[in-house]
């Protein structure tokens, strides 16, 4: 397997690379990333000199560069994680989300279609022309936000209709459908996963959990949208990495798998839990950290509740999350407290 991980310098991508780099089935692991504000090679310092690892600074919007990379490394498998992903940024500047998430995915699909289905003579994989599905796989990593918003009950399944409510989720829904179309039209060997909210080490400090931790350290107000009762299903990033590997290697072609942590929490309860953990792990003078909770105007189009039904991946591939939310969030808080130089470095870089 020559595996291409797109967005490998980002939060989920770097955790996936750390998780997979020593898999015996992988001969080469290529990280394609254009190093936006959310992509940092500092996330991969520990494996930067690994003999299997290669880094390519390429923007998915550059169609010729993407094709050249796929051909140069004779890529056989793709984990497509690269995306603009912050909902707030998609509201204020949707253009980057359209160009990266939709057009960038199109360029990657075209590169794989050209390399896998056109029987290039230089390929070392004899099965490429006759049966690319036997030795190749395009795994598109998406989000539960494509399904829209749930009421107080029910869960998203793989059969749930798409109803995206933000420019971010609309761009991911469009890219999901492109991947599906390339499978049904061209026979490209694809799988799609839609995951719930990820958390854990190396998450850029603009998302909810690292924002809470950093504001607690600085004793700044902790902003909570609306009434704080919007519910998300939280998935520890290391559990997600293992699920992606199982789908990449064992998932049925053309299928969609939902990946969830079975951890539904209202945003306000998460804030309160982290405040209490912080007071335990990094006690400071000045009273309870909960006193910093500040309610702010709700985000436009803020989906009320997401919840994933992960029955299919459990029954077909045997995957279940290993981390409870309480265990994962404790490890996450501890990681951020121990890695403030990383936070300072990536934050400073994003403002440069």
PyMOL commands that set and color helices and strands:
alter all, ss='L'
color gray80, all
select helices_A, chain A and resi 11-20+41-47+63-72+87-92+95-117+132-134+144-147+167-186+208-218+237-250+267-281+289-292+311-317+325-338+340-351
alter helices_A, ss='H'
color red, helices_A
select strands_A, chain A and resi 2-6+28-33+53-57+77-80+137-143+190-195+197-199+222-225+231-236+256-259+264-266+293-296
alter strands_A, ss='S'
color yellow, strands_A
deselect
rebuild
show_as cartoon
